[in-house]
Amino acid sequence: EFQWAARLTRNFLNQTLKVTFMASAFGADGGDGSFQRYQASYDVNDSLNVAGGVMVYQPGKKSFFKAVKDNDRIFLDAKYSF
C-alpha cells in the first residue's frame, strides 16, 4: 500500500505569521483517499497567539475515507500566555 505525506511551513511578517500546509494521500494519485490541512497562526503580541485553518477530507477507495468524507472542519484557536 503506497502512502505519501508532505508538510510545508513558512514564516512571514518578521516571524509573527506562520503558514502551514500538510497533506497525506493513499495511492500514487490520492485515489484511495486523502486529506489536506491548511493552517495559519499569528502572534498578536508576546502573550497572545491566534490560529485558524481548515481540514479537508477527500473520499477514495478506502472505507475510512468514505466514512469521513463529510467531516471537513474549520478550526480557530486563541492562546494567552501570562
Backbone as CSV, one residue per row, in Angstrom:
resi,resn,N_x,N_y,N_z,CA_x,CA_y,CA_z,C_x,C_y,C_z
1,GLU,0.855,-1.174,0.000,0.000,0.000,0.000,0.901,1.238,0.000
2,PHE,0.677,2.117,-0.945,1.501,3.315,-1.092,0.808,4.501,-0.431
3,GLN,1.558,5.198,0.400,1.064,6.427,1.031,2.167,7.467,0.967
4,TRP,1.784,8.711,0.733,2.759,9.795,0.774,2.207,10.927,1.633
5,ALA,3.120,11.702,2.192,2.745,12.842,3.033,3.718,13.984,2.772
6,ALA,3.227,15.205,2.922,4.066,16.389,2.732,3.631,17.470,3.712
7,ARG,4.609,18.243,4.188,4.319,19.367,5.074,5.229,20.522,4.681
8,LEU,4.621,21.683,4.512,5.358,22.898,4.186,4.980,23.968,5.198
9,THR,5.974,24.630,5.758,5.744,25.709,6.718,6.588,26.901,6.295
10,ARG,5.994,28.077,6.394,6.704,29.304,6.012,6.328,30.417,6.977
11,ASN,7.299,31.206,7.400,7.076,32.346,8.289,7.076,33.641,7.481
12,PHE,6.223,34.577,7.909,6.110,35.884,7.269,6.054,36.966,8.352
13,LEU,6.143,38.213,7.952,5.985,39.379,8.836,6.887,39.287,10.060
14,ASN,8.175,39.146,9.808,9.172,39.050,10.891,8.847,37.919,11.860
15,GLN,8.440,36.807,11.329,8.140,35.573,12.060,6.978,35.701,13.033
16,THR,6.046,36.601,12.754,4.840,36.676,13.576,3.686,35.901,12.939
17,LEU,3.767,35.635,11.635,2.748,34.876,10.925,3.377,33.585,10.411
18,LYS,2.788,32.441,10.795,3.286,31.143,10.348,2.169,30.445,9.582
19,VAL,2.459,30.051,8.340,1.500,29.374,7.481,1.992,27.949,7.254
20,THR,1.093,26.974,7.431,1.450,25.565,7.279,0.452,24.868,6.371
21,PHE,0.973,24.050,5.472,0.164,23.185,4.625,0.631,21.759,4.846
22,MET,-0.305,20.861,5.082,0.038,19.463,5.266,-0.950,18.622,4.457
23,ALA,-0.436,17.580,3.790,-1.285,16.698,3.001,-0.799,15.269,3.144
24,SER,-1.731,14.354,3.087,-1.427,12.928,3.100,-2.390,12.250,2.145
25,ALA,-1.877,11.292,1.376,-2.712,10.609,0.390,-2.341,9.142,0.313
26,PHE,-3.332,8.321,0.073,-3.114,6.903,-0.158,-3.251,6.657,-1.651
27,GLY,-2.327,5.901,-2.211,-2.262,5.702,-3.654,-1.410,6.794,-4.270
28,ALA,-0.807,6.513,-5.386,0.104,7.477,-6.015,-0.583,8.790,-6.364
29,ASP,-1.845,8.715,-6.753,-2.570,9.928,-7.140,-3.614,10.347,-6.112
30,GLY,-3.625,9.705,-4.942,-4.610,10.033,-3.916,-5.959,9.398,-4.161
31,GLY,-6.039,8.463,-5.089,-7.302,7.844,-5.443,-7.900,6.958,-4.359
32,ASP,-7.096,6.568,-3.377,-7.601,5.740,-2.279,-8.078,6.584,-1.102
33,GLY,-7.915,7.890,-1.180,-8.334,8.801,-0.118,-7.192,9.716,0.280
34,SER,-7.544,10.902,0.741,-6.509,11.857,1.142,-7.110,12.918,2.057
35,PHE,-6.219,13.681,2.679,-6.668,14.851,3.433,-5.637,15.950,3.298
36,GLN,-6.110,17.181,3.448,-5.247,18.357,3.430,-5.606,19.218,4.629
37,ARG,-4.581,19.833,5.196,-4.787,20.747,6.317,-4.058,22.046,6.002
38,TYR,-4.790,23.153,6.080,-4.251,24.494,5.865,-4.387,25.238,7.188
39,GLN,-3.303,25.826,7.673,-3.338,26.492,8.975,-2.474,27.746,8.951
40,ALA,-2.926,28.761,9.688,-2.141,29.986,9.871,-2.225,30.376,11.339
41,SER,-1.091,30.810,11.894,-1.101,31.322,13.266,-0.372,32.656,13.284
42,TYR,-0.848,33.554,14.123,-0.327,34.913,14.173,-0.073,35.306,15.619
43,ASP,1.139,35.783,15.894,1.495,36.302,17.216,1.070,37.762,17.276
44,VAL,-0.047,38.025,17.942,-0.558,39.392,18.062,0.412,40.224,18.883
45,ASN,0.861,39.677,19.991,1.914,40.285,20.817,2.631,39.143,21.539
46,ASP,3.473,39.476,22.523,4.259,38.438,23.186,3.407,37.418,23.940
47,SER,2.207,37.776,24.317,1.404,36.859,25.119,0.163,36.318,24.410
48,LEU,-0.195,36.823,23.243,-1.413,36.381,22.570,-1.100,35.836,21.181
49,ASN,-1.569,34.612,20.927,-1.429,33.974,19.632,-2.808,33.513,19.178
50,VAL,-3.163,33.806,17.932,-4.416,33.320,17.352,-4.078,32.450,16.143
51,ALA,-4.870,31.405,15.958,-4.621,30.472,14.864,-5.958,30.012,14.300
52,GLY,-5.920,29.567,13.077,-7.113,29.040,12.443,-6.748,28.290,11.178
53,GLY,-7.719,27.545,10.698,-7.463,26.812,9.475,-8.632,25.949,9.075
54,VAL,-8.353,25.069,8.122,-9.375,24.170,7.597,-8.732,22.816,7.313
55,MET,-9.498,21.762,7.520,-9.067,20.408,7.209,-10.087,19.809,6.251
56,VAL,-9.606,19.280,5.131,-10.473,18.785,4.071,-10.142,17.320,3.793
57,TYR,-11.170,16.480,3.820,-11.023,15.060,3.500,-11.531,14.803,2.092
58,GLN,-10.804,13.993,1.341,-11.200,13.602,0.000,-11.522,12.112,0.019
59,PRO,-12.736,11.724,-0.340,-13.075,10.298,-0.318,-12.300,9.537,-1.386
60,GLY,-12.146,8.274,-1.171,-11.448,7.422,-2.123,-11.938,6.000,-1.987
61,LYS,-11.117,5.065,-2.377,-11.498,3.652,-2.341,-11.473,3.068,-0.928
62,LYS,-10.687,3.649,-0.032,-10.588,3.123,1.330,-11.856,3.447,2.117
63,SER,-12.305,2.480,2.894,-13.560,2.654,3.636,-13.452,3.779,4.679
64,PHE,-12.263,3.974,5.265,-12.108,5.057,6.248,-12.432,6.408,5.625
65,PHE,-11.902,6.683,4.461,-12.133,7.979,3.824,-13.565,8.119,3.315
66,LYS,-14.199,7.015,2.962,-15.610,7.076,2.598,-16.450,7.470,3.810
67,ALA,-16.046,6.980,4.994,-16.797,7.265,6.220,-16.631,8.710,6.687
68,VAL,-15.486,9.336,6.422,-15.236,10.692,6.932,-15.321,11.768,5.856
69,LYS,-15.809,11.432,4.677,-15.809,12.401,3.569,-16.613,13.661,3.862
70,ASP,-17.598,13.581,4.735,-18.420,14.756,5.060,-18.032,15.394,6.388
71,ASN,-16.819,15.152,6.855,-16.371,15.671,8.145,-15.300,16.738,8.019
72,ASP,-15.310,17.501,6.939,-14.382,18.627,6.817,-14.614,19.552,8.007
73,ARG,-13.581,20.285,8.402,-13.752,21.147,9.566,-12.978,22.442,9.426
74,ILE,-13.476,23.424,10.133,-12.819,24.720,10.288,-12.489,24.848,11.758
75,PHE,-11.297,25.334,12.075,-10.921,25.460,13.474,-10.296,26.816,13.761
76,LEU,-10.520,27.298,14.970,-9.975,28.557,15.469,-9.405,28.308,16.852
77,ASP,-8.349,29.002,17.186,-7.699,28.832,18.475,-7.112,30.163,18.916
78,ALA,-7.245,30.454,20.176,-6.609,31.638,20.771,-5.864,31.181,22.014
79,LYS,-4.631,31.623,22.152,-3.808,31.214,23.287,-3.216,32.459,23.943
80,TYR,-3.485,32.595,25.242,-2.949,33.714,26.002,-1.995,33.148,27.044
81,SER,-0.763,33.589,27.009,0.263,33.148,27.977,0.566,34.290,28.924
82,PHE,0.627,33.973,30.200,0.921,35.004,31.204,2.010,34.558,32.132
